[in-house]
Amino acid sequence: MDQKRIGAFIARCRKEKNLTQMQLAELLEITNQAVSKWETGVSLR
């Protein structure tokens, strides 16, 4: 699976739960920038 497909999957799941990137980040105790990078396929770290 490539990073863009993984990112699209993360975004789709987040939106299905009606969460913002900020809310997901808070739940995972990470930054919203990290979530954004995941969803755009820039990074998976």
All heavy atoms as a GROMACS GRO file, in nm:
protein
  362
    1MET      N    1   0.084  -0.119   0.000
    1MET     CA    2   0.000   0.000   0.000
    1MET      C    3   0.088   0.125   0.000
    1MET      O    4   0.185   0.130   0.074
    1MET     CB    5  -0.087  -0.001   0.125
    1MET     CG    6  -0.228   0.035   0.099
    1MET     SD    7  -0.325   0.031   0.249
    1MET     CE    8  -0.480  -0.005   0.176
    2ASP      N    9   0.054   0.221  -0.082
    2ASP     CA   10   0.136   0.341  -0.084
    2ASP      C   11   0.084   0.446   0.015
    2ASP      O   12  -0.027   0.437   0.065
    2ASP     CB   13   0.145   0.399  -0.226
    2ASP     CG   14   0.011   0.446  -0.278
    2ASP    OD1   15  -0.039   0.546  -0.226
    2ASP    OD2   16  -0.042   0.383  -0.371
    3GLN      N   17   0.166   0.546   0.042
    3GLN     CA   18   0.135   0.647   0.144
    3GLN      C   19   0.009   0.726   0.112
    3GLN      O   20  -0.068   0.757   0.202
    3GLN     CB   21   0.253   0.742   0.161
    3GLN     CG   22   0.370   0.678   0.231
    3GLN     CD   23   0.484   0.776   0.255
    3GLN    OE1   24   0.490   0.883   0.198
    3GLN    NE2   25   0.576   0.737   0.340
    4LYS      N   26  -0.015   0.756  -0.015
    4LYS     CA   27  -0.135   0.834  -0.050
    4LYS      C   28  -0.262   0.753  -0.025
    4LYS      O   29  -0.362   0.807   0.023
    4LYS     CB   30  -0.128   0.879  -0.195
    4LYS     CG   31  -0.024   0.988  -0.216
    4LYS     CD   32  -0.045   1.060  -0.346
    4LYS     CE   33   0.064   1.159  -0.372
    4LYS     NZ   34   0.049   1.283  -0.300
    5ARG      N   35  -0.258   0.624  -0.054
    5ARG     CA   36  -0.376   0.540  -0.027
    5ARG      C   37  -0.400   0.526   0.123
    5ARG      O   38  -0.514   0.527   0.168
    5ARG     CB   39  -0.360   0.403  -0.092
    5ARG     CG   40  -0.376   0.410  -0.244
    5ARG     CD   41  -0.368   0.276  -0.309
    5ARG     NE   42  -0.473   0.188  -0.257
    5ARG     CZ   43  -0.481   0.060  -0.284
    5ARG    NH1   44  -0.390   0.002  -0.360
    5ARG    NH2   45  -0.578  -0.014  -0.235
    6ILE      N   46  -0.293   0.510   0.198
    6ILE     CA   47  -0.306   0.501   0.344
    6ILE      C   48  -0.363   0.632   0.398
    6ILE      O   49  -0.453   0.633   0.483
    6ILE     CB   50  -0.170   0.468   0.409
    6ILE    CG1   51  -0.127   0.327   0.370
    6ILE    CG2   52  -0.179   0.482   0.562
    6ILE    CD1   53   0.015   0.293   0.408
    7GLY      N   54  -0.312   0.743   0.348
    7GLY     CA   55  -0.360   0.874   0.390
    7GLY      C   56  -0.508   0.894   0.360
    7GLY      O   57  -0.583   0.945   0.444
    8ALA      N   58  -0.550   0.852   0.242
    8ALA     CA   59  -0.690   0.863   0.205
    8ALA      C   60  -0.777   0.777   0.297
    8ALA      O   61  -0.887   0.817   0.336
    8ALA     CB   62  -0.710   0.822   0.060
    9PHE      N   63  -0.727   0.660   0.333
    9PHE     CA   64  -0.799   0.571   0.424
    9PHE      C   65  -0.814   0.636   0.562
    9PHE      O   66  -0.922   0.634   0.621
    9PHE     CB   67  -0.726   0.437   0.435
    9PHE     CG   68  -0.786   0.344   0.536
    9PHE    CD1   69  -0.904   0.276   0.508
    9PHE    CD2   70  -0.725   0.323   0.658
    9PHE    CE1   71  -0.960   0.190   0.600
    9PHE    CE2   72  -0.780   0.237   0.752
    9PHE     CZ   73  -0.898   0.170   0.722
   10ILE      N   74  -0.706   0.694   0.613
   10ILE     CA   75  -0.710   0.760   0.743
   10ILE      C   76  -0.811   0.875   0.740
   10ILE      O   77  -0.893   0.889   0.832
   10ILE     CB   78  -0.570   0.810   0.784
   10ILE    CG1   79  -0.477   0.691   0.810
   10ILE    CG2   80  -0.578   0.902   0.907
   10ILE    CD1   81  -0.331   0.728   0.825
   11ALA      N   82  -0.805   0.957   0.636
   11ALA     CA   83  -0.897   1.071   0.623
   11ALA      C   84  -1.042   1.024   0.617
   11ALA      O   85  -1.130   1.081   0.682
   11ALA     CB   86  -0.862   1.153   0.500
   12ARG      N   87  -1.067   0.918   0.539
   12ARG     CA   88  -1.203   0.866   0.526
   12ARG      C   89  -1.256   0.815   0.661
   12ARG      O   90  -1.368   0.847   0.701
   12ARG     CB   91  -1.208   0.754   0.422
   12ARG     CG   92  -1.347   0.706   0.389
   12ARG     CD   93  -1.350   0.610   0.270
   12ARG     NE   94  -1.273   0.489   0.296
   12ARG     CZ   95  -1.158   0.458   0.235
   12ARG    NH1   96  -1.106   0.540   0.145
   12ARG    NH2   97  -1.096   0.346   0.262
   13CYS      N   98  -1.173   0.742   0.733
   13CYS     CA   99  -1.214   0.690   0.864
   13CYS      C  100  -1.239   0.805   0.963
   13CYS      O  101  -1.337   0.802   1.038
   13CYS     CB  102  -1.108   0.596   0.920
   13CYS     SG  103  -1.094   0.441   0.830
   14ARG      N  104  -1.152   0.904   0.960
   14ARG     CA  105  -1.167   1.019   1.050
   14ARG      C  106  -1.298   1.092   1.022
   14ARG      O  107  -1.374   1.124   1.114
   14ARG     CB  108  -1.048   1.114   1.034
   14ARG     CG  109  -1.063   1.244   1.111
   14ARG     CD  110  -0.946   1.337   1.090
   14ARG     NE  111  -0.928   1.381   0.953
   14ARG     CZ  112  -1.000   1.477   0.895
   14ARG    NH1  113  -1.096   1.538   0.960
   14ARG    NH2  114  -0.974   1.513   0.769
   15LYS      N  115  -1.326   1.113   0.895
   15LYS     CA  116  -1.448   1.185   0.856
   15LYS      C  117  -1.574   1.104   0.889
   15LYS      O  118  -1.676   1.162   0.927
   15LYS     CB  119  -1.444   1.220   0.708
   15LYS     CG  120  -1.341   1.328   0.680
   15LYS     CD  121  -1.324   1.352   0.531
   15LYS     CE  122  -1.211   1.451   0.505
   15LYS     NZ  123  -1.187   1.469   0.361
   16GLU      N  124  -1.567   0.972   0.877
   16GLU     CA  125  -1.681   0.887   0.913
   16GLU      C  126  -1.715   0.900   1.061
   16GLU      O  127  -1.830   0.884   1.100
   16GLU     CB  128  -1.652   0.741   0.879
   16GLU     CG  129  -1.658   0.711   0.731
   16GLU     CD  130  -1.616   0.569   0.697
   16GLU    OE1  131  -1.582   0.491   0.789
   16GLU    OE2  132  -1.616   0.536   0.577
   17LYS      N  133  -1.613   0.928   1.141
   17LYS     CA  134  -1.633   0.946   1.285
   17LYS      C  135  -1.664   1.092   1.320
   17LYS      O  136  -1.677   1.126   1.438
   17LYS     CB  137  -1.508   0.901   1.362
   17LYS     CG  138  -1.470   0.757   1.342
   17LYS     CD  139  -1.566   0.665   1.411
   17LYS     CE  140  -1.518   0.521   1.399
   17LYS     NZ  141  -1.615   0.427   1.452
   18ASN      N  142  -1.675   1.176   1.217
   18ASN     CA  143  -1.702   1.319   1.236
   18ASN      C  144  -1.599   1.386   1.326
   18ASN      O  145  -1.632   1.464   1.415
   18ASN     CB  146  -1.844   1.342   1.290
   18ASN     CG  147  -1.948   1.300   1.190
   18ASN    OD1  148  -1.938   1.334   1.072
   18ASN    ND2  149  -2.046   1.225   1.234
   19LEU      N  150  -1.472   1.353   1.303
   19LEU     CA  151  -1.363   1.413   1.379
   19LEU      C  152  -1.285   1.509   1.290
   19LEU      O  153  -1.266   1.482   1.171
   19LEU     CB  154  -1.266   1.305   1.428
   19LEU     CG  155  -1.317   1.207   1.532
   19LEU    CD1  156  -1.214   1.097   1.555
   19LEU    CD2  157  -1.349   1.277   1.662
   20THR      N  158  -1.238   1.618   1.350
   20THR     CA  159  -1.145   1.705   1.280
   20THR      C  160  -1.005   1.647   1.295
   20THR      O  161  -0.982   1.559   1.380
   20THR     CB  162  -1.147   1.847   1.338
   20THR    OG1  163  -1.098   1.842   1.473
   20THR    CG2  164  -1.286   1.908   1.334
   21GLN      N  165  -0.912   1.699   1.218
   21GLN     CA  166  -0.773   1.656   1.234
   21GLN      C  167  -0.725   1.687   1.375
   21GLN      O  168  -0.653   1.608   1.436
   21GLN     CB  169  -0.683   1.722   1.131
   21GLN     CG  170  -0.701   1.669   0.992
   21GLN     CD  171  -0.608   1.733   0.892
   21GLN    OE1  172  -0.544   1.834   0.918
   21GLN    NE2  173  -0.600   1.674   0.774
   22MET      N  174  -0.765   1.802   1.428
   22MET     CA  175  -0.725   1.842   1.563
   22MET      C  176  -0.780   1.744   1.667
   22MET      O  177  -0.708   1.704   1.758
   22MET     CB  178  -0.772   1.984   1.593
   22MET     CG  179  -0.731   2.033   1.730
   22MET     SD  180  -0.553   2.050   1.752
   22MET     CE  181  -0.529   2.210   1.681
   23GLN      N  182  -0.905   1.706   1.653
   23GLN     CA  183  -0.964   1.612   1.749
   23GLN      C  184  -0.896   1.476   1.744
   23GLN      O  185  -0.870   1.417   1.849
   23GLN     CB  186  -1.114   1.597   1.721
   23GLN     CG  187  -1.195   1.721   1.755
   23GLN     CD  188  -1.336   1.714   1.702
   23GLN    OE1  189  -1.362   1.660   1.594
   23GLN    NE2  190  -1.429   1.771   1.777
   24LEU      N  191  -0.868   1.428   1.624
   24LEU     CA  192  -0.798   1.300   1.611
   24LEU      C  193  -0.659   1.310   1.673
   24LEU      O  194  -0.617   1.219   1.745
   24LEU     CB  195  -0.788   1.258   1.465
   24LEU     CG  196  -0.713   1.127   1.438
   24LEU    CD1  197  -0.777   1.011   1.512
   24LEU    CD2  198  -0.705   1.100   1.288
   25ALA      N  199  -0.592   1.419   1.647
   25ALA     CA  200  -0.458   1.439   1.703
   25ALA      C  201  -0.463   1.438   1.856
   25ALA      O  202  -0.378   1.375   1.920
   25ALA     CB  203  -0.399   1.570   1.653
   26GLU      N  204  -0.561   1.504   1.913
   26GLU     CA  205  -0.574   1.506   2.059
   26GLU      C  206  -0.600   1.366   2.114
   26GLU      O  207  -0.542   1.328   2.217
   26GLU     CB  208  -0.685   1.601   2.101
   26GLU     CG  209  -0.648   1.747   2.082
   26GLU     CD  210  -0.763   1.843   2.110
   26GLU    OE1  211  -0.874   1.797   2.146
   26GLU    OE2  212  -0.741   1.964   2.095
   27LEU      N  213  -0.683   1.289   2.047
   27LEU     CA  214  -0.711   1.152   2.091
   27LEU      C  215  -0.586   1.065   2.088
   27LEU      O  216  -0.566   0.978   2.173
   27LEU     CB  217  -0.819   1.088   2.003
   27LEU     CG  218  -0.961   1.140   2.023
   27LEU    CD1  219  -1.052   1.086   1.913
   27LEU    CD2  220  -1.014   1.099   2.161
   28LEU      N  221  -0.501   1.090   1.987
   28LEU     CA  222  -0.379   1.010   1.971
   28LEU      C  223  -0.258   1.069   2.042
   28LEU      O  224  -0.150   1.011   2.038
   28LEU     CB  225  -0.348   0.994   1.821
   28LEU     CG  226  -0.453   0.921   1.739
   28LEU    CD1  227  -0.418   0.926   1.591
   28LEU    CD2  228  -0.469   0.779   1.787
   29GLU      N  229  -0.279   1.188   2.102
   29GLU     CA  230  -0.171   1.259   2.172
   29GLU      C  231  -0.054   1.288   2.079
   29GLU      O  232   0.062   1.262   2.112
   29GLU     CB  233  -0.128   1.185   2.298
   29GLU     CG  234  -0.239   1.175   2.400
   29GLU     CD  235  -0.199   1.106   2.529
   29GLU    OE1  236  -0.084   1.060   2.541
   29GLU    OE2  237  -0.285   1.100   2.619
   30ILE      N  238  -0.089   1.339   1.961
   30ILE     CA  239   0.010   1.382   1.862
   30ILE      C  240  -0.031   1.520   1.811
   30ILE      O  241  -0.135   1.572   1.851
   30ILE     CB  242   0.021   1.282   1.744
   30ILE    CG1  243  -0.115   1.269   1.674
   30ILE    CG2  244   0.072   1.146   1.792
   30ILE    CD1  245  -0.110   1.190   1.546
   31THR      N  246   0.047   1.576   1.721
   31THR     CA  247   0.012   1.707   1.666
   31THR      C  248  -0.084   1.692   1.548
   31THR      O  249  -0.085   1.589   1.481
   31THR     CB  250   0.136   1.783   1.617
   31THR    OG1  251   0.193   1.713   1.506
   31THR    CG2  252   0.239   1.797   1.728
   32ASN      N  253  -0.162   1.798   1.525
   32ASN     CA  254  -0.250   1.796   1.409
   32ASN      C  255  -0.169   1.801   1.280
   32ASN      O  256  -0.214   1.753   1.176
   32ASN     CB  257  -0.354   1.908   1.415
   32ASN     CG  258  -0.293   2.045   1.415
   32ASN    OD1  259  -0.202   2.074   1.493
   32ASN    ND2  260  -0.342   2.132   1.330
   33GLN      N  261  -0.047   1.855   1.286
   33GLN     CA  262   0.039   1.856   1.168
   33GLN      C  263   0.075   1.714   1.127
   33GLN      O  264   0.085   1.683   1.007
   33GLN     CB  265   0.167   1.937   1.194
   33GLN     CG  266   0.143   2.085   1.208
   33GLN     CD  267   0.118   2.129   1.352
   33GLN    OE1  268   0.094   2.046   1.440
   33GLN    NE2  269   0.124   2.258   1.376
   34ALA      N  270   0.094   1.626   1.225
   34ALA     CA  271   0.125   1.485   1.195
   34ALA      C  272   0.007   1.420   1.123
   34ALA      O  273   0.026   1.349   1.023
   34ALA     CB  274   0.160   1.409   1.321
   35VAL      N  275  -0.114   1.446   1.171
   35VAL     CA  276  -0.233   1.390   1.106
   35VAL      C  277  -0.243   1.441   0.963
   35VAL      O  278  -0.269   1.365   0.870
   35VAL     CB  279  -0.361   1.424   1.186
   35VAL    CG1  280  -0.485   1.377   1.111
   35VAL    CG2  281  -0.356   1.362   1.324
   36SER      N  282  -0.219   1.569   0.945
   36SER     CA  283  -0.223   1.628   0.812
   36SER      C  284  -0.122   1.562   0.719
   36SER      O  285  -0.153   1.530   0.604
   36SER     CB  286  -0.196   1.778   0.820
   36SER     OG  287  -0.192   1.836   0.692
   37LYS      N  288  -0.001   1.540   0.768
   37LYS     CA  289   0.102   1.474   0.688
   37LYS      C  290   0.063   1.333   0.650
   37LYS      O  291   0.088   1.287   0.539
   37LYS     CB  292   0.237   1.476   0.760
   37LYS     CG  293   0.303   1.611   0.764
   37LYS     CD  294   0.434   1.605   0.838
   37LYS     CE  295   0.500   1.741   0.843
   37LYS     NZ  296   0.628   1.736   0.914
   38TRP      N  297   0.001   1.262   0.744
   38TRP     CA  298  -0.047   1.126   0.714
   38TRP      C  299  -0.149   1.131   0.601
   38TRP      O  300  -0.142   1.054   0.506
   38TRP     CB  301  -0.116   1.064   0.834
   38TRP     CG  302  -0.030   1.035   0.952
   38TRP    CD1  303   0.108   1.038   0.960
   38TRP    CD2  304  -0.075   0.998   1.081
   38TRP    NE1  305   0.148   1.005   1.086
   38TRP    CE2  306   0.038   0.980   1.163
   38TRP    CE3  307  -0.202   0.980   1.136
   38TRP    CZ2  308   0.028   0.943   1.297
   38TRP    CZ3  309  -0.212   0.942   1.270
   38TRP    CH2  310  -0.098   0.924   1.348
   39GLU      N  311  -0.246   1.220   0.616
   39GLU     CA  312  -0.359   1.223   0.522
   39GLU      C  313  -0.316   1.269   0.382
   39GLU      O  314  -0.379   1.230   0.284
   39GLU     CB  315  -0.470   1.312   0.576
   39GLU     CG  316  -0.538   1.249   0.696
   39GLU     CD  317  -0.659   1.326   0.745
   39GLU    OE1  318  -0.693   1.431   0.687
   39GLU    OE2  319  -0.720   1.281   0.842
   40THR      N  320  -0.213   1.350   0.374
   40THR     CA  321  -0.166   1.396   0.243
   40THR      C  322  -0.062   1.302   0.184
   40THR      O  323  -0.018   1.322   0.070
   40THR     CB  324  -0.108   1.539   0.251
   40THR    OG1  325  -0.001   1.541   0.345
   40THR    CG2  326  -0.215   1.639   0.289
   41GLY      N  327  -0.020   1.203   0.261
   41GLY     CA  328   0.079   1.108   0.213
   41GLY      C  329   0.222   1.157   0.217
   41GLY      O  330   0.310   1.097   0.159
   42VAL      N  331   0.244   1.267   0.290
   42VAL     CA  332   0.380   1.324   0.300
   42VAL      C  333   0.466   1.236   0.391
   42VAL      O  334   0.583   1.214   0.363
   42VAL     CB  335   0.374   1.468   0.354
   42VAL    CG1  336   0.513   1.521   0.384
   42VAL    CG2  337   0.302   1.557   0.257
   43SER      N  338   0.406   1.185   0.499
   43SER     CA  339   0.482   1.108   0.597
   43SER      C  340   0.388   1.015   0.672
   43SER      O  341   0.270   1.044   0.687
   43SER     CB  342   0.551   1.202   0.696
   43SER     OG  343   0.615   1.129   0.798
   44LEU      N  344   0.441   0.904   0.720
   44LEU     CA  345   0.363   0.814   0.803
   44LEU      C  346   0.420   0.804   0.944
   44LEU      O  347   0.384   0.716   1.019
   44LEU     CB  348   0.357   0.674   0.739
   44LEU     CG  349   0.279   0.666   0.609
   44LEU    CD1  350   0.285   0.525   0.553
   44LEU    CD2  351   0.136   0.711   0.629
   45ARG      N  352   0.508   0.896   0.977
   45ARG     CA  353   0.569   0.897   1.110
   45ARG      C  354   0.497   0.992   1.200
   45ARG      O  355   0.437   1.083   1.170
   45ARG     CB  356   0.714   0.938   1.101
   45ARG     CG  357   0.796   0.832   1.036
   45ARG     CD  358   0.939   0.870   1.036
   45ARG     NE  359   1.014   0.757   0.992
   45ARG     CZ  360   1.144   0.751   1.003
   45ARG    NH1  361   1.211   0.848   1.057
   45ARG    NH2  362   1.207   0.645   0.962
   0.00000   0.00000   0.00000
